[in-house]
Amino acid sequence: MLRAFWVLVLSFALLIAQALSAAARGAPESFADLADKVSPAVVNITTSTTVATRGGPMPMVPEGSPFEDFFREFNERGPQGDQPPRRSQALGSGFVISEDGFIVTNNHVIEGADEILIEFFSGEELPAEVVGTDPNTDIALLKVESDSPLVFVPFGDSDVMRVGDWVMAMGNPLGQGFSVSAGIVSARNRALSGTYDDYIQTDAAINRGNSGGPLFNMDGEVIGVNTAILSPNGGSIGIGFSMASGVVTRVVDQLKEFGETRRGWLGVRIQDVTDDVAEAMGLTETSGALVTDVPEGPAAEAGMEQGDVIVSFDGVEVADTRDLVRQVGNTEVGKTVRVVVNREGSTETLRVTLGRRETAEGSIPAVGSVPDKPATEEVLGLTLSEMTDELREQLGLDTSDDGLVITDVATESGAYSKGIRAGDIVTEAGQQRVRTIEDLQARIEDARNAGRKSILLLVRREGDPRFVALPLS
């Protein structure tokens, strides 16, 4: 009797273990039920644009449209002379996020469109209006008016997705209509070229025309918006990118409320803390964001200084510049946050009231180009000239601006390998101002006496500052 009891217990435990193992793998026998569930909320998007004919620029056709090649060929061999305006069409994908008709897609799918037509899985078609767009994340929010509530899909939490999890993509690849592909999460937190990039990489087939379509988890929740592919031939090779829902939901909420994005702005220029920069500054870690400039704005008002290393923002540790930009951008405009900085070996906590990035962007002008000037001194492979009134005028600088103008860089020097070029201006060395060649030489001597292998220079190029750790040998 006892033996039979233990056999039963072991059998039950084996069944539980098998069930848990299957759940952990998350590999469905079929995606059919999931596809049936979410298909009514996935849409095809057709845009129409009035374009000029032969003699003008190529019509604006979003990347991925099957009409892209047609218009290129037409523009190259079409008839000469004035022709009546033509209508171009482009195709993309999207998905419904509310029963009252809000639809998410990519900004590049609808950018420049005069008319936007939404085709549902049922075949019904409705015109759409643009609620708002965000080119920084390539997200657009549309709205349709329907007599009956629309089937919609919810957003899921992209942050809980793990490499190896199953995902399913839906959309309108190559204009072929509703199509499903499946794969796994290949990588997380990918960055392509945008400031706020947080892409999920997947091997689910994504092709041109899939842009704006949803990437689903196995619960039918949208955890990404299919945006881009990496391909040598324009077709899917299993490297696709979907903007993570953690980014998309914040953008969509702001577009829905304001018709535009409203991101937090700290008001600093920053760069990553590299190994050589950390050594030159005497830091033990390479995390954080090094402040290269503090123009007029929230950070300056709070007392932040050039050379500070931001190590914590609003209670969250800062890994690098990309991490800080995302944290600040996701914080409410007008919120007062605690920012912890490392300043000359000790930490200080500043209280900063954030401004709005969209208002501040482009407010700081760049200076003009620098003409070559005769060399006055050569230091560490740099040919340097002290600032003169003539140089200030040529550079478009204020009369109070100082520094050393780099007129030449030895190509075999460490300075050249670090990206320093003629026309750059050295304003600090060892985190102290330099106005003369003697100032720079004194800072170099101080660094050598302290046993440093490099010296930290603050270099400006067309108004954009950055720190460079220059080897002393």
C-alpha positions in Angstrom: 0.0 0.0 0.0 2.8 2.4 1.0 4.7 1.5 -2.2 1.7 2.3 -4.3 1.3 5.6 -2.5 4.9 6.7 -3.3 4.5 5.6 -7.0 1.4 7.8 -7.2 3.3 10.8 -5.6 6.3 10.3 -7.9 4.0 10.1 -11.0 2.2 13.3 -9.9 5.6 15.1 -9.4 6.8 14.0 -12.8 3.6 15.4 -14.4 4.1 18.7 -12.7 7.8 18.9 -13.7 6.9 18.2 -17.3 4.2 20.9 -17.2 6.6 23.4 -15.7 9.3 22.5 -18.3 6.9 23.0 -21.2 5.8 26.3 -19.7 9.4 27.4 -19.3 10.1 26.6 -22.9 6.9 28.4 -24.0 7.0 26.5 -27.4 3.4 26.2 -28.6 2.3 23.3 -30.8 0.7 25.9 -33.0 0.3 29.7 -33.3 -3.1 29.3 -34.9 -5.1 30.1 -31.8 -3.0 33.2 -31.0 -3.3 34.4 -34.6 -7.1 34.0 -34.6 -7.2 36.0 -31.3 -5.2 39.0 -32.4 -5.9 39.2 -36.2 -9.0 41.4 -35.9 -6.9 44.1 -34.2 -4.0 44.1 -36.8 -4.5 46.5 -39.8 -3.0 47.2 -43.2 -2.3 50.9 -43.9 -2.4 52.5 -47.3 -1.2 56.1 -47.7 -1.7 58.4 -50.7 0.5 61.4 -51.5 0.3 63.9 -54.3 3.7 64.1 -56.0 5.4 66.1 -58.7 6.2 64.4 -62.0 9.3 64.1 -64.0 11.8 67.0 -63.4 11.3 67.1 -59.7 12.5 65.0 -56.8 11.5 61.3 -56.5 8.0 61.0 -54.8 8.1 60.5 -51.0 7.4 56.8 -50.7 8.1 55.3 -47.2 10.7 52.6 -47.2 9.3 49.1 -47.7 6.6 50.1 -50.2 6.3 47.9 -53.3 5.9 51.1 -55.3 9.4 52.3 -54.3 11.2 50.7 -57.3 8.4 51.7 -59.7 8.7 55.4 -58.9 12.5 55.3 -59.1 12.4 53.8 -62.6 9.6 56.2 -63.7 11.6 59.1 -62.5 14.7 57.9 -64.4 13.1 57.1 -67.8 9.7 58.9 -67.7 8.6 61.5 -70.3 10.2 65.0 -70.2 8.2 68.2 -69.7 5.5 69.2 -67.4 3.0 66.5 -66.4 -0.1 66.6 -64.2 0.5 65.7 -60.5 0.3 62.0 -59.7 -0.9 60.1 -56.7 1.6 57.7 -55.1 0.6 55.0 -52.7 2.6 53.3 -50.0 1.8 50.4 -47.7 2.5 49.5 -44.1 1.0 47.9 -41.0 -0.4 48.9 -37.6 -2.6 47.7 -34.8 -5.7 49.0 -32.8 -5.0 49.8 -29.2 -8.5 50.9 -28.1 -12.1 50.1 -29.0 -12.7 53.8 -29.8 -10.3 53.6 -32.8 -6.7 54.6 -31.8 -4.1 52.9 -34.0 -0.3 52.7 -33.6 2.1 52.5 -36.5 5.5 53.8 -37.6 6.0 57.5 -38.3 7.8 56.7 -41.6 4.8 54.8 -42.8 2.5 57.8 -42.8 5.0 60.7 -43.0 4.0 63.2 -45.7 0.7 61.4 -46.6 -2.3 63.3 -47.7 -4.7 60.4 -47.1 -4.5 57.4 -44.8 -6.7 54.4 -45.3 -7.0 51.6 -42.7 -8.0 48.1 -43.9 -9.1 45.7 -41.2 -8.9 41.9 -41.2 -12.6 41.7 -42.0 -12.1 43.8 -45.2 -13.7 46.9 -43.8 -11.9 50.1 -44.7 -11.9 53.4 -42.8 -10.1 56.7 -43.3 -7.6 57.7 -40.5 -6.4 61.0 -39.1 -3.0 61.6 -37.5 -3.2 62.4 -33.8 0.5 62.9 -33.4 3.9 61.6 -34.4 7.4 61.1 -32.8 10.2 60.9 -35.3 12.7 60.2 -32.5 11.2 56.8 -31.9 9.5 56.5 -35.3 6.0 56.1 -33.7 2.8 57.6 -35.0 -0.7 57.5 -33.4 -3.8 57.5 -35.7 -7.5 57.7 -35.1 -10.5 56.2 -37.0 -14.2 56.7 -36.4 -16.2 53.5 -36.3 -19.9 52.9 -35.7 -19.2 49.9 -33.5 -16.4 49.2 -30.9 -13.2 47.9 -32.5 -11.3 44.8 -31.4 -8.0 45.9 -29.9 -4.9 44.4 -28.4 -3.2 45.5 -25.2 0.4 46.4 -24.6 2.6 43.9 -22.7 5.7 44.5 -20.5 8.7 44.4 -22.8 11.1 44.6 -19.8 10.1 41.0 -18.8 10.9 39.5 -22.2 14.0 37.3 -22.2 16.3 36.2 -24.9 14.9 33.0 -26.2 11.2 33.8 -25.6 8.8 33.0 -28.4 7.3 35.9 -30.3 4.9 36.3 -33.2 4.9 39.2 -35.8 2.0 40.3 -37.9 1.7 42.7 -40.7 1.5 43.5 -44.4 4.9 42.3 -45.9 5.6 43.4 -49.4 2.0 44.4 -49.8 0.8 40.7 -49.6 -1.8 41.4 -46.9 -2.2 39.9 -43.5 0.7 37.6 -42.7 2.0 35.9 -39.6 5.6 34.9 -38.8 7.1 33.5 -35.6 10.5 33.4 -33.9 12.3 34.2 -30.7 13.7 37.2 -29.0 17.3 37.2 -30.3 18.6 40.1 -28.2 17.4 43.0 -26.0 18.1 46.7 -25.6 19.5 47.1 -29.1 20.4 50.7 -30.3 20.4 51.6 -34.0 20.7 55.4 -34.4 18.1 57.1 -32.3 18.6 58.8 -28.9 15.8 56.8 -27.3 16.3 53.5 -29.1 15.4 50.3 -27.2 14.9 47.6 -29.8 14.0 44.0 -29.3 15.9 42.0 -31.9 14.0 39.0 -33.3 14.4 36.3 -36.0 10.7 36.3 -36.8 10.5 37.2 -40.5 10.0 41.0 -40.9 10.0 42.4 -44.4 9.3 45.7 -46.1 5.6 46.5 -45.4 5.8 45.0 -41.9 6.7 48.4 -40.6 4.4 49.6 -37.8 3.0 46.1 -37.2 2.9 44.4 -33.8 5.3 41.9 -32.2 3.3 39.7 -29.8 4.2 37.7 -26.8 2.4 34.3 -26.3 -0.3 36.0 -24.3 -1.4 38.1 -27.3 0.1 41.3 -25.9 2.1 43.8 -28.0 5.7 43.9 -26.7 7.2 45.7 -29.7 6.4 47.7 -32.9 8.2 46.2 -35.9 10.4 49.0 -37.3 13.5 47.9 -39.1 15.5 45.1 -40.5 19.2 44.5 -41.1 19.7 43.0 -44.6 22.1 43.2 -47.5 19.4 42.5 -50.0 16.3 44.2 -48.6 14.6 40.9 -47.5 14.5 39.2 -44.2 17.6 37.3 -43.1 16.4 36.9 -39.5 17.6 40.1 -38.1 14.6 42.4 -37.4 14.1 45.1 -34.8 10.9 46.1 -32.9 10.7 49.2 -30.7 10.1 47.9 -27.2 6.6 48.6 -25.8 8.2 50.2 -22.7 9.2 53.1 -25.0 6.1 53.0 -27.2 3.5 53.2 -24.4 5.0 56.4 -23.0 5.1 58.0 -26.4 1.5 56.9 -27.2 0.2 58.2 -23.9 1.8 61.6 -24.6 0.6 61.7 -28.2 -2.9 60.9 -27.1 -3.0 63.5 -24.4 -1.0 66.4 -26.0 -0.7 65.5 -29.7 3.1 65.7 -29.2 5.9 64.4 -27.0 7.0 66.2 -23.8 10.3 64.8 -22.6 12.3 65.9 -19.6 15.4 68.0 -20.2 18.4 68.2 -17.8 20.4 70.8 -19.8 23.9 69.2 -20.0 26.2 67.8 -22.7 27.6 64.5 -21.7 29.9 61.7 -22.8 30.7 58.1 -21.6 33.4 57.5 -19.0 35.9 55.3 -20.8 38.8 53.5 -19.1 41.4 56.1 -20.1 39.1 59.0 -19.0 38.5 57.2 -15.6 42.2 56.8 -15.2 42.9 60.4 -16.0 40.3 61.5 -13.5 41.3 59.1 -10.8 37.9 57.2 -10.9 37.6 53.6 -9.8 34.6 52.8 -12.2 33.7 53.6 -15.8 30.0 54.0 -15.1 28.1 57.2 -15.2 27.9 60.2 -17.6 30.7 62.8 -17.7 29.4 66.4 -18.1 31.3 68.2 -20.8 29.2 71.4 -20.8 26.5 73.1 -18.7 24.7 75.7 -20.8 22.0 77.9 -19.4 19.2 75.6 -18.2 18.0 73.4 -15.3 21.3 71.8 -14.5 23.2 75.1 -14.4 20.6 76.6 -12.1 21.0 73.6 -9.8 24.8 74.1 -9.6 26.0 71.3 -11.8 29.5 71.9 -13.2 31.6 70.9 -16.2 33.6 67.8 -15.2 30.9 66.4 -12.9 30.2 62.7 -13.4 26.5 61.9 -13.0 26.2 58.6 -11.2 22.6 58.6 -10.1 19.4 60.2 -11.4 16.1 60.3 -9.5 17.3 57.4 -7.3 18.4 55.2 -10.2 22.0 54.5 -10.9 23.3 55.8 -14.3 25.1 53.2 -16.4 26.2 55.4 -19.3 25.1 58.4 -21.4 22.4 56.4 -23.3 21.0 55.3 -20.0 20.9 58.8 -18.6 19.3 60.2 -21.7 16.5 57.6 -21.6 15.9 58.2 -17.8 15.7 62.0 -18.2 13.5 61.7 -21.3 11.0 59.4 -19.5 10.7 61.8 -16.6 7.9 64.3 -16.3 8.6 67.8 -17.3 8.7 70.1 -14.3 9.5 67.3 -11.8 12.3 68.1 -9.3 14.7 65.2 -9.1 17.8 64.4 -7.1 20.9 64.0 -9.2 24.1 62.6 -7.6 27.4 63.7 -9.1 31.0 62.7 -8.5 33.0 66.0 -8.3 36.7 65.9 -7.7 36.6 62.6 -5.8 33.6 63.3 -3.6 29.8 63.0 -4.2 27.3 65.8 -4.1 23.5 65.7 -4.5 21.8 68.3 -6.6 18.1 69.1 -6.9 17.2 69.7 -10.5 13.8 70.8 -11.8 13.6 69.4 -15.3 12.7 71.5 -18.4 11.2 70.3 -21.6 13.6 68.9 -24.3 11.5 69.7 -27.3 11.6 73.4 -26.3 15.3 73.5 -25.6 16.6 71.5 -28.7 18.5 73.7 -31.1 18.8 76.6 -28.7 22.7 76.5 -28.5 24.3 77.8 -31.7 27.5 76.3 -33.1 30.6 78.3 -33.9 32.2 78.7 -37.3 35.1 76.8 -38.8 38.7 77.5 -37.8 41.2 78.6 -40.4 44.8 77.3 -40.3 47.2 79.5 -38.3 51.0 79.5 -37.9 52.2 77.1 -35.2 53.5 78.6 -31.9 54.2 75.4 -29.9 54.1 71.7 -30.2 52.9 69.6 -27.2 52.1 65.9 -27.2 51.7 65.8 -30.9 49.5 68.9 -31.0 50.5 72.2 -32.7 48.9 74.9 -30.6 48.3 78.6 -30.9 47.2 80.8 -28.1 43.9 82.6 -28.6 44.0 86.0 -30.2 41.3 88.6 -31.0 41.7 87.7 -34.7 41.1 84.0 -33.9 38.1 84.9 -31.8 36.6 86.9 -34.6 37.2 84.1 -37.1 35.8 81.5 -34.7 32.7 83.6 -33.9 33.6 83.5 -30.2 33.0 86.1 -27.5 35.8 88.3 -26.3 35.9 86.5 -23.0 36.4 83.0 -24.6 39.9 81.6 -24.1 41.8 78.4 -24.8 44.4 77.0 -27.1 43.6 76.6 -30.8 44.9 73.3 -32.4 46.3 74.1 -35.8 47.8 70.7 -36.6 47.9 67.2 -35.2 50.7 64.7 -35.9 49.1 61.7 -37.5 51.3 59.2 -35.6 50.4 60.8 -32.2 48.0 59.5 -29.5 46.1 62.7 -30.0 45.3 61.9 -33.6 44.1 58.3 -32.6 41.8 59.9 -30.0 40.1 61.9 -32.7 41.6 65.3 -32.0 41.9 67.4 -35.2 43.0 70.8 -36.4 40.5 73.4 -35.5 39.6 72.0 -32.1 40.1 74.2 -29.0 41.6 73.0 -25.7 39.9 74.9 -22.9 40.8 72.7 -19.9 43.6 70.3 -18.9 43.5 68.2 -15.8 40.1 69.8 -15.1 41.6 73.3 -14.9 41.3 76.2 -17.3 44.2 76.7 -19.7 44.8 80.0 -21.5 48.5 79.7 -22.4 50.9 77.1 -23.6 52.6 77.4 -20.1 49.3 76.5 -18.4 49.0 73.3 -20.5 52.6 72.3 -19.8 52.1 72.9 -16.1 49.1 70.7 -16.0 51.0 68.0 -17.9 53.8 68.1 -15.4 51.3 67.9 -12.5 49.7 64.8 -14.1 53.1 63.1 -14.5 54.1 63.9 -10.9 50.8 62.3 -9.8 51.8 59.1 -11.7 49.1 59.5 -14.3 49.4 57.8 -17.7 47.2 60.4 -19.4 45.9 63.9 -18.9 42.2 64.8 -19.3 41.6 67.6 -21.9 38.4 69.4 -22.5 38.2 69.9 -26.3 35.6 71.9 -28.1 34.7 71.4 -31.8 32.3 73.8 -33.4 30.8 74.5 -29.9 30.5 70.9 -28.9 32.7 70.0 -26.0 34.1 66.5 -25.1 36.7 65.2 -22.7 39.7 63.3 -24.2 42.2 61.4 -22.1 45.5 62.1 -23.9 48.4 59.7 -23.4 51.4 61.4 -21.8 54.0 59.1 -23.3 
